[in-house]
Amino acid sequence: MGQKSKIEWTETTWNPITGCTKISSGCANCYAERMAGRLKAMGQKRYSNGFELTVHDDVFYQPLTWKKPQVIFVNSMSDLFHEDVPDSVIMEIFQVMNKTPQHTYQILTKRSDRLLNLSPDLNWTSNIWMGVSIESQRYLKRIHDLQRTHAKLKFLSIEPLIGPIARLNLDKLDWVVVGGESGPNARPMRKEWVDCIKDICILDRVPFFFKQWGGKNKHRTGRLLDGKTWDEMPNLVTG
């Protein structure tokens, strides 16, 4: 289940869990759901359930076999803190990450309430980067929940950005990623929304990563912002 990723801010994806359910407006055109549908149609056994939440316990320990240090996006095709994922599964996945300090793990969730509730029971080694996804001003509570966790490195993924975010508190955050929605039904992202977030990052000295403009053809719209590629990464060295 581990494979090289085309996502600009990571190297490898590891999916011990696949499938999810929509929780907010950012999920409307979920890329993972589209991909799961295609993989099911292609006869991929791991996606025989389509986008229904499925635990693949046979790949839990896969990172233990990867000797070369890698940056790993955990559950790119799901949400580790989904309400149907048992606490024991989350604990076991964390134990694998704890046992492989040579790797850097990136986790994203929209279910920040469950993240906050479980945080005291999880072993937050420095190689685990914890992030929340928000798509507009409406979901700022997720940031507040993340800020209260015990994660050593906390980051924010604002993708897809589908509305303005003005009151952005980056206290205790180490990284911000911004990107527009892509795919056939992509909603537009306005430059002033991106500029506002970028300016806050610069003011607060938080690394800023601009992933893409998105749209129906994300390769055509590209990644340049004001003629520049923004690939800033967190300053904290893990391992």
Buried (B, 14 or more C-beta within 10 A) or exposed (E): BBEEBEBBBBBBBBBBBBBBBEBBBBBBBBEBBBBBEEBBEEEEEBBEEBBEBBBBEEBBBBBEEBEEBBBBBBBBBBBBBBEEBEEEBBEBBBBBBBEBBEBBBBBBBBBBBBBBBBBEEBEBBBBBBBBBBBBBEEBBEBBEBBBBBEBBBBBBBBBBBBBEBEEBEBEEBBBBBBBBBBBEEBBEBEEEBBEBBBEBBEEBEBBBBBBBBBBEEBEEBEBEBEEEEBEBBBEEEBE
